[in-house]
Amino acid sequence: MCAYVCVCVCHVCTQVSDLHNGTYLVHYNTPAPGSYLVHVSYNELGTSENVPIRGSPFTIDCQDPWVKHRVMGTFPARRKGMTLVTMGSELVAYGGDKSGVSVCNTEGADWRWQTVTPEGEAPADRTLHSATVVGDSMVIFGGTSLASNDDLNDMFTLCKEGEGWVWTHPANSQPYIRHPDPTAEQAEEGSGEGAAPAEGEGEGAGEGEEGAGSAEQAPANNSEPRPVTARNSHTAVAIDRDLYVLNGDNAGDMMREFAMVDTSDTETANWMEPILAGDIPAPRRSAAAACTGNKIFMFGGVISDPAGQNQVVDDLIVFEVTGPNNLTCQVNPPTHGHAKPPARQYPIMQEYCSGKVFLCGGLDASNKPFNDAWLFDVATHTWECVYNGHSDLVVPTGNVATLLNGRMVVLNSAAGSPKLDIVQSLDFVAAKESYEFLTKMKTDGPALLEALEAWCDKQAHGMELARNVDAVSKNFDSLLKVMDALFQVRETVCRCVCM
């Protein structure tokens, strides 16, 4: 039997995954830095006895991989429904309350928060909106108004000009024609009852069945143009200057509708609905999405199951941009490996680098926060867990996080503080590699071999001195070397026999 580590230590949280290839992957986190004993054992077939493997327990030294940054200024309040994005070297927090825009400058040893008042017409205070970096700007769309509690369908752009910030938004928003809903048409044909429900309304039983059918949506000439649907708890991504808005919640109804707009037109928001081919995803809210290349990856969220109950899912949905306004969808494509993120709502998703997508945080079905990070490799369709921490270490509403220069930056609160007054960052790739067995052996192996060779040479020299009894009897230093060599060899043989 081969295992990486199977931890059995008091006050240590462990998670063991069988990789079904003779090895086991174990994630564990300790309550504090320090030395710990790692016990590795296995079960004999047909018995309930745990048999320790040779050499167990092992001693490990655990260190805190997080960098706690010294932060000053006016900290943003801790709240639900806010967004955090990276614009250059600055972190931009917006929404969730009426405090406006908070910016953290990360240049230098001291990071500094400040509340900024951008020029131009400001958007209505909102929560559960989307914030997407498009070029050197942040584009927000939709959300729920904090004043009226109505869902919104407006779009605003925040950009930096000189030392200040500016809000802009299109003066006009062009209504557009929707494509027919293939699942609604199929339901109407099957039941023979009246018209299909309108977009954004409940789709009835079966709307939670992922990828149940494949179809291509074709434009309908008899549809009346309507404004882009207001929504909250949606997700949005940008490919070049095109903003794609995916799913969401409209007045309590989960949405299937997608919309796209060219953000480079600052005068008019010419919305359109992408033509969708392939699988038809279920209506959902609270998912996350990111893009790399010409593909959009959406994960998780909440759907309605066949019984009409809300269900938090672990769906991976891939959209490929195949034309100016064409998307080909695949729901839950085959993935390799045995690791996969658990089902979650309100996670965070961003492009880590070309060909890799980053996923972190979110809430499970019981609204307990996740404290983990994953990378999805587009070429191999493989998930990899690159960080797994204790859920008690994040704010109850879930991680407020973003990527900065390849590091995961997380906002947190000191005990009893209503502010996000702690900023930590983690190079999760470097931290993971430092604990990888092969990586560690590549660096530690040569050093251990050199130490072993030096030890053998020392003992061989002592044994060689023992050949000349007369010289040893006349030189006390030589006698000590011979005695030490005999002792070291005896102890080594005894340890080998005991193992």
C-alpha positions as CSV (number, residue, x, y, z in Angstrom):
1,M,0.0,0.0,0.0
2,C,1.3,3.5,-0.8
3,A,0.0,6.7,0.8
4,Y,1.1,10.3,0.9
5,V,0.1,11.0,4.5
6,C,-2.7,9.8,6.7
7,V,-2.8,12.2,9.6
8,C,-4.0,11.2,13.0
9,V,-3.1,14.1,15.4
10,C,-5.2,15.8,18.0
11,H,-6.6,19.2,17.0
12,V,-5.6,18.6,13.3
13,C,-8.3,18.7,10.6
14,T,-7.7,16.2,7.9
15,Q,-9.3,15.2,4.6
16,V,-8.2,12.0,2.9
17,S,-8.9,11.3,-0.8
18,D,-8.3,7.9,-2.4
19,L,-6.8,8.5,-5.9
20,H,-7.5,4.9,-6.9
21,N,-4.0,4.3,-8.1
22,G,-2.4,3.0,-4.9
23,T,-1.9,6.5,-3.5
24,Y,-3.9,8.7,-1.2
25,L,-3.9,12.5,-1.1
26,V,-4.4,14.1,2.3
27,H,-5.1,17.7,3.1
28,Y,-4.6,18.8,6.7
29,N,-4.4,22.1,8.5
30,T,-3.0,22.7,12.0
31,P,-4.3,25.2,14.6
32,A,-0.9,27.0,14.8
33,P,2.6,26.8,13.4
34,G,4.9,24.3,15.1
35,S,6.1,20.7,15.0
36,Y,3.5,17.8,14.7
37,L,3.6,14.1,14.6
38,V,2.1,12.5,11.5
39,H,0.8,8.9,12.0
40,V,0.4,6.9,8.8
41,S,-1.5,3.6,9.0
42,Y,-3.6,1.3,6.9
43,N,-6.3,-1.3,7.4
44,E,-5.5,-4.9,6.8
45,L,-8.0,-6.5,4.5
46,G,-10.6,-8.4,6.4
47,T,-9.7,-6.7,9.7
48,S,-10.5,-3.5,11.5
49,E,-6.9,-3.2,12.8
50,N,-4.9,-0.1,11.8
51,V,-1.4,-1.1,11.0
52,P,1.3,1.7,11.1
53,I,3.5,1.9,8.1
54,R,7.3,1.6,8.6
55,G,8.7,4.8,10.1
56,S,5.4,6.2,11.4
57,P,5.0,8.6,13.1
58,F,6.9,11.3,11.3
59,T,7.7,14.7,12.6
60,I,6.7,17.7,10.4
61,D,7.3,21.4,10.9
62,C,4.2,23.5,9.9
63,Q,4.5,27.2,9.0
64,D,1.9,29.8,8.2
65,P,2.1,30.4,4.4
66,W,0.1,33.6,4.5
67,V,1.7,37.0,4.3
68,K,-0.1,39.5,6.5
69,H,0.3,42.9,5.0
70,R,0.5,46.1,7.0
71,V,-2.5,48.1,6.0
72,M,-3.5,51.6,6.8
73,G,-6.3,54.1,5.9
74,T,-10.1,53.8,5.9
75,F,-11.0,50.2,5.9
76,P,-14.2,49.0,4.1
77,A,-17.0,47.6,6.2
78,R,-17.6,43.9,6.3
79,R,-20.8,43.2,4.4
80,K,-22.5,40.7,2.1
81,G,-22.9,41.2,-1.6
82,M,-19.8,43.3,-2.2
83,T,-17.3,42.7,-5.1
84,L,-13.5,43.0,-5.1
85,V,-11.4,43.2,-8.2
86,T,-7.8,44.0,-9.1
87,M,-7.1,47.0,-11.3
88,G,-3.3,47.2,-11.9
89,S,-1.8,47.4,-8.5
90,E,-5.0,48.5,-6.7
91,L,-7.8,46.6,-5.1
92,V,-11.3,48.0,-5.8
93,A,-14.2,47.1,-3.4
94,Y,-17.7,48.2,-4.3
95,G,-21.3,47.5,-3.3
96,G,-23.0,45.6,-0.5
97,D,-23.6,48.9,1.3
98,K,-23.8,52.7,0.7
99,S,-20.1,53.4,1.2
100,G,-19.3,53.7,-2.5
101,V,-15.9,52.8,-3.8
102,S,-13.0,51.8,-1.7
103,V,-9.5,51.5,-3.2
104,C,-6.4,49.8,-1.7
105,N,-3.1,50.8,-3.1
106,T,-0.7,47.8,-2.8
107,E,2.5,49.5,-3.9
108,G,5.2,49.7,-1.3
109,A,5.6,48.1,2.1
110,D,2.4,49.7,3.5
111,W,-0.9,49.1,1.8
112,R,-3.5,51.9,2.1
113,W,-7.3,51.9,1.9
114,Q,-9.2,55.0,1.0
115,T,-12.8,55.8,0.1
116,V,-12.8,57.6,-3.2
117,T,-15.5,59.8,-4.8
118,P,-15.4,59.4,-8.5
119,E,-16.5,62.1,-10.9
120,G,-19.6,61.6,-13.0
121,E,-23.0,60.2,-12.3
122,A,-22.6,57.4,-9.7
123,P,-24.7,54.2,-9.9
124,A,-27.4,53.5,-7.4
125,D,-26.1,51.7,-4.3
126,R,-26.6,48.0,-4.8
127,T,-25.7,44.5,-3.7
128,L,-25.4,41.1,-5.4
129,H,-24.2,42.8,-8.6
130,S,-21.4,41.8,-10.9
131,A,-18.0,43.6,-11.3
132,T,-15.9,42.7,-14.2
133,V,-12.5,44.0,-15.3
134,V,-12.6,45.0,-18.9
135,G,-9.2,46.4,-20.1
136,D,-8.2,49.0,-17.5
137,S,-11.8,49.6,-16.3
138,M,-14.3,47.9,-14.0
139,V,-17.8,47.3,-15.4
140,I,-20.6,46.7,-13.0
141,F,-24.0,45.4,-14.0
142,G,-27.3,44.8,-12.3
143,G,-27.7,43.8,-8.7
144,T,-30.4,44.7,-6.2
145,S,-31.0,48.4,-5.3
146,L,-30.4,49.0,-1.6
147,A,-33.0,51.9,-1.7
148,S,-35.9,50.2,-3.4
149,N,-35.0,46.5,-3.2
150,D,-35.7,46.3,-6.9
151,D,-33.5,44.4,-9.3
152,L,-31.4,46.6,-11.7
153,N,-30.4,46.3,-15.3
154,D,-28.0,49.2,-15.7
155,M,-24.3,49.2,-16.6
156,F,-21.7,51.6,-15.2
157,T,-17.9,51.7,-15.9
158,L,-15.3,52.9,-13.4
159,C,-11.9,53.9,-14.6
160,K,-8.9,55.8,-13.3
161,E,-8.0,59.1,-15.0
162,G,-4.8,60.6,-13.6
163,E,-5.0,60.6,-9.9
164,G,-8.8,60.4,-9.8
165,W,-11.6,58.1,-10.7
166,V,-14.5,58.5,-13.1
167,W,-17.9,56.8,-13.4
168,T,-19.4,56.6,-16.9
169,H,-22.5,54.9,-18.3
170,P,-24.2,54.6,-21.8
171,A,-26.9,57.2,-22.3
172,N,-29.1,54.7,-24.0
173,S,-29.8,50.9,-23.6
174,Q,-31.1,49.3,-26.7
175,P,-33.9,46.7,-26.3
176,Y,-33.4,43.5,-28.2
177,I,-35.2,40.4,-29.5
178,R,-35.0,37.2,-27.4
179,H,-34.5,33.8,-28.9
180,P,-37.1,31.2,-28.1
181,D,-36.4,28.9,-25.2
182,P,-36.0,25.4,-26.6
183,T,-36.8,23.7,-23.3
184,A,-40.0,25.7,-23.1
185,E,-41.0,24.7,-26.6
186,Q,-40.3,21.1,-25.8
187,A,-42.4,21.3,-22.7
188,E,-45.3,22.9,-24.6
189,E,-45.2,20.2,-27.3
190,G,-45.1,17.5,-24.7
191,S,-48.0,18.8,-22.6
192,G,-50.1,20.5,-25.3
193,E,-50.9,23.3,-22.8
194,G,-50.9,27.0,-23.7
195,A,-47.8,29.2,-24.1
196,A,-44.5,28.6,-22.5
197,P,-43.5,30.7,-19.5
198,A,-41.7,33.9,-20.1
199,E,-38.0,34.2,-19.7
200,G,-37.0,34.6,-16.0
201,E,-40.2,32.9,-14.7
202,G,-40.2,29.4,-13.3
203,E,-39.8,26.7,-15.9
204,G,-41.6,23.9,-14.0
205,A,-40.4,20.5,-13.1
206,G,-37.4,19.3,-15.0
207,E,-35.6,22.7,-15.1
208,G,-33.0,21.3,-12.8
209,E,-32.0,18.6,-15.2
210,E,-28.6,19.6,-16.5
211,G,-27.9,19.0,-20.2
212,A,-31.1,17.1,-20.7
213,G,-31.3,18.1,-24.3
214,S,-29.3,19.7,-27.0
215,A,-30.6,22.4,-29.4
216,E,-29.7,25.5,-31.3
217,Q,-31.6,28.7,-30.6
218,A,-32.6,30.6,-33.7
219,P,-33.8,34.2,-33.8
220,A,-37.6,34.7,-33.8
221,N,-38.8,37.5,-36.0
222,N,-42.1,37.8,-34.3
223,S,-40.7,38.7,-30.9
224,E,-40.9,42.2,-29.5
225,P,-37.7,43.8,-28.4
226,R,-37.4,44.2,-24.6
227,P,-34.7,45.8,-22.4
228,V,-32.1,43.5,-20.9
229,T,-33.6,41.8,-17.9
230,A,-32.9,43.1,-14.5
231,R,-31.2,40.6,-12.2
232,N,-29.1,39.9,-9.1
233,S,-26.8,37.0,-8.1
234,H,-25.7,36.6,-11.7
235,T,-22.1,36.4,-13.0
236,A,-20.4,38.2,-15.8
237,V,-17.1,37.8,-17.8
238,A,-15.4,39.8,-20.5
239,I,-13.7,38.6,-23.7
240,D,-12.0,41.5,-25.4
241,R,-14.5,44.3,-25.0
242,D,-17.6,42.1,-25.0
243,L,-19.3,41.6,-21.7
244,Y,-21.3,38.4,-21.2
245,V,-23.9,38.4,-18.4
246,L,-25.0,34.9,-17.4
247,N,-28.1,33.7,-15.5
248,G,-29.1,35.3,-12.2
249,D,-32.2,35.9,-10.2
250,N,-35.1,38.2,-11.2
251,A,-37.6,38.9,-8.4
252,G,-37.0,35.5,-7.0
253,D,-37.1,33.5,-10.3
254,M,-33.9,31.9,-11.4
255,M,-33.0,32.8,-15.0
256,R,-31.7,31.0,-18.0
257,E,-31.2,34.1,-20.0
258,F,-27.8,35.2,-21.2
259,A,-27.0,38.7,-22.6
260,M,-23.9,40.3,-24.2
261,V,-22.9,43.9,-25.0
262,D,-19.9,45.6,-26.6
263,T,-18.6,47.9,-23.8
264,S,-16.5,49.9,-26.2
265,D,-19.6,51.8,-27.3
266,T,-19.9,54.4,-24.6
267,E,-23.0,56.0,-26.0
268,T,-25.4,53.1,-26.4
269,A,-25.5,49.7,-24.8
270,N,-26.5,47.5,-27.8
271,W,-27.5,44.4,-25.9
272,M,-28.1,41.1,-27.7
273,E,-28.7,37.5,-26.7
274,P,-26.0,35.0,-27.8
275,I,-27.2,32.2,-30.0
276,L,-26.7,29.1,-27.9
277,A,-25.9,25.7,-29.4
278,G,-25.2,22.4,-27.6
279,D,-26.4,21.6,-24.1
280,I,-29.0,23.8,-22.4
281,P,-28.0,24.7,-18.8
282,A,-30.6,24.9,-16.1
283,P,-31.6,28.3,-14.9
284,R,-29.4,29.2,-11.9
285,R,-28.2,32.0,-9.6
286,S,-25.1,32.5,-7.4
287,A,-22.7,30.8,-9.8
288,A,-19.2,32.1,-10.7
289,A,-17.5,32.4,-14.1
290,A,-14.2,33.2,-15.7
291,C,-12.8,33.1,-19.2
292,T,-9.5,32.2,-20.8
293,G,-8.9,32.3,-24.5
294,N,-12.3,32.0,-26.3
295,K,-13.9,29.9,-23.6
296,I,-16.1,30.8,-20.6
297,F,-16.1,28.5,-17.5
298,M,-19.0,28.6,-15.1
299,F,-19.1,26.7,-11.8
300,G,-21.6,25.9,-9.1
301,G,-24.6,28.0,-8.2
302,V,-28.2,27.2,-7.2
303,I,-30.7,25.5,-9.4
304,S,-34.2,24.1,-8.9
305,D,-34.4,20.3,-8.8
306,P,-37.2,18.3,-10.3
307,A,-39.2,18.6,-7.0
308,G,-38.9,22.4,-7.1
309,Q,-36.4,22.6,-4.3
310,N,-33.3,24.7,-4.4
311,Q,-30.1,22.7,-4.8
312,V,-26.5,23.9,-4.6
313,V,-24.6,22.1,-7.4
314,D,-21.1,21.4,-8.5
315,D,-21.8,21.8,-12.2
316,L,-19.0,22.8,-14.5
317,I,-20.4,24.5,-17.7
318,V,-18.1,25.4,-20.6
319,F,-19.1,27.9,-23.3
320,E,-17.0,28.2,-26.4
321,V,-17.3,31.4,-28.4
322,T,-17.7,30.2,-32.0
323,G,-18.9,33.4,-33.7
324,P,-19.6,37.1,-33.1
325,N,-22.6,36.2,-30.9
326,N,-22.5,32.4,-30.9
327,L,-21.9,30.2,-27.9
328,T,-21.6,26.4,-27.9
329,C,-22.3,25.0,-24.5
330,Q,-21.2,21.7,-22.8
331,V,-22.6,20.9,-19.3
332,N,-20.4,18.8,-17.0
333,P,-17.8,17.8,-19.7
334,P,-15.6,14.8,-18.7
335,T,-12.8,15.8,-16.3
336,H,-9.6,13.8,-15.5
337,G,-8.3,13.0,-12.0
338,H,-10.3,12.3,-8.9
339,A,-10.3,15.8,-7.3
340,K,-13.2,18.2,-7.9
341,P,-14.5,21.2,-6.0
342,P,-17.5,20.5,-3.8
343,A,-20.8,22.1,-4.7
344,R,-21.0,25.8,-3.7
345,Q,-22.8,29.1,-4.2
346,Y,-21.3,32.6,-4.5
347,P,-17.8,31.4,-5.2
348,I,-15.1,33.5,-6.8
349,M,-13.6,32.7,-10.2
350,Q,-10.9,34.4,-12.3
351,E,-8.3,33.6,-14.9
352,Y,-5.1,32.6,-13.2
353,C,-3.0,32.5,-16.4
354,S,-3.6,31.6,-20.0
355,G,-5.2,28.2,-20.0
356,K,-5.9,28.0,-16.2
357,V,-8.9,29.2,-14.2
358,F,-8.9,29.9,-10.5
359,L,-11.8,29.1,-8.2
360,C,-12.1,29.8,-4.5
361,G,-14.4,30.3,-1.6
362,G,-18.2,30.4,-1.6
363,L,-20.8,28.8,0.6
364,D,-22.1,25.3,0.9
365,A,-25.8,24.3,1.1
366,S,-25.9,25.2,4.8
367,N,-24.2,28.6,4.1
368,K,-21.0,27.5,5.7
369,P,-18.0,29.2,4.0
370,F,-15.3,27.3,2.1
371,N,-11.7,28.2,2.6
372,D,-10.1,26.6,-0.3
373,A,-8.6,27.3,-3.8
374,W,-8.6,25.3,-7.0
375,L,-7.1,25.5,-10.4
376,F,-8.7,24.1,-13.5
377,D,-6.4,23.2,-16.4
378,V,-8.2,23.8,-19.7
379,A,-5.9,21.6,-21.7
380,T,-6.1,18.5,-19.5
381,H,-9.6,19.2,-18.0
382,T,-8.2,18.6,-14.6
383,W,-9.0,20.2,-11.2
384,E,-6.2,20.6,-8.7
385,C,-6.7,21.7,-5.1
386,V,-4.0,24.2,-4.4
387,Y,-5.1,25.4,-0.9
388,N,-7.4,24.0,1.7
389,G,-7.8,25.9,5.0
390,H,-10.2,25.8,7.9
391,S,-13.5,27.5,7.4
392,D,-13.3,29.2,10.7
393,L,-10.6,31.4,9.3
394,V,-12.8,33.3,6.9
395,V,-15.7,35.7,7.5
396,P,-19.1,34.0,7.8
397,T,-20.3,35.5,4.5
398,G,-17.5,33.8,2.6
399,N,-14.1,34.8,1.3
400,V,-13.7,38.3,-0.1
401,A,-10.8,37.5,-2.4
402,T,-9.1,38.4,-5.7
403,L,-5.9,37.6,-7.5
404,L,-2.9,40.0,-7.5
405,N,0.2,39.2,-9.4
406,G,-0.5,35.4,-9.2
407,R,-1.2,35.6,-5.4
408,M,-4.6,35.1,-3.7
409,V,-5.5,38.2,-1.7
410,V,-8.1,37.8,1.0
411,L,-9.8,40.5,3.1
412,N,-10.7,39.5,6.7
413,S,-11.7,41.0,10.0
414,A,-10.1,41.1,13.4
415,A,-12.1,39.5,16.2
416,G,-15.1,41.7,16.9
417,S,-14.3,44.2,14.2
418,P,-17.0,45.4,11.7
419,K,-14.3,46.4,9.2
420,L,-12.3,44.4,6.7
421,D,-9.1,45.5,8.5
422,I,-6.9,42.5,7.7
423,V,-5.4,41.8,4.3
424,Q,-3.5,38.6,3.7
425,S,-2.0,37.1,0.5
426,L,-0.9,33.6,-0.4
427,D,1.3,32.3,-3.2
428,F,-0.7,29.0,-3.2
429,V,1.4,27.4,-6.0
430,A,4.7,27.9,-4.1
431,A,3.1,26.8,-0.8
432,K,1.8,23.7,-2.5
433,E,5.1,22.9,-4.2
434,S,6.9,23.2,-0.9
435,Y,4.9,20.2,0.5
436,E,4.9,18.1,-2.7
437,F,6.8,14.9,-2.1
438,L,8.6,14.8,-5.4
439,T,9.4,18.5,-5.3
440,K,10.7,18.2,-1.8
441,M,12.8,15.1,-2.6
442,K,14.4,16.8,-5.6
443,T,15.8,19.5,-3.4
444,D,16.3,17.4,-0.2
445,G,17.5,14.2,-1.8
446,P,21.0,15.5,-3.0
447,A,21.6,17.1,0.4
448,L,20.6,13.9,2.2
449,L,22.8,11.8,0.0
450,E,25.8,14.1,0.6
451,A,25.2,13.9,4.3
452,L,25.0,10.1,4.1
453,E,28.2,9.9,2.1
454,A,30.0,12.1,4.6
455,W,28.7,9.9,7.5
456,C,29.9,6.8,5.7
457,D,33.3,8.3,5.0
458,K,33.6,9.3,8.7
459,Q,32.8,5.8,10.0
460,A,35.1,4.2,7.4
461,H,37.9,6.4,8.5
462,G,37.3,5.3,12.1
463,M,37.2,1.6,11.1
464,E,40.5,2.1,9.2
465,L,42.1,3.5,12.3
466,A,41.1,0.4,14.2
467,R,43.3,-1.8,12.0
468,N,46.4,-0.3,13.6
469,V,46.0,-1.2,17.3
470,D,49.4,0.2,18.3
471,A,48.7,3.6,16.8
472,V,45.3,3.7,18.5
473,S,46.7,2.8,21.9
474,K,49.1,5.7,21.7
475,N,46.7,8.4,20.4
476,F,43.6,9.2,22.4
477,D,42.0,11.2,19.6
478,S,42.2,8.2,17.3
479,L,40.7,6.0,20.0
480,L,37.7,8.3,20.3
481,K,37.2,8.2,16.5
482,V,37.2,4.4,16.5
483,M,34.8,4.2,19.5
484,D,32.4,6.7,17.8
485,A,32.5,4.7,14.6
486,L,31.7,1.5,16.4
487,F,28.9,3.2,18.3
488,Q,27.3,4.8,15.2
489,V,27.4,1.5,13.2
490,R,25.9,-0.4,16.2
491,E,23.1,2.2,16.6
492,T,22.3,2.1,12.9
493,V,22.1,-1.7,12.8
494,C,19.8,-1.7,15.9
495,R,17.4,0.8,14.4
496,C,17.2,-1.2,11.1
497,V,16.4,-4.4,13.0
498,C,13.7,-2.6,15.1
499,M,12.0,-1.3,12.0
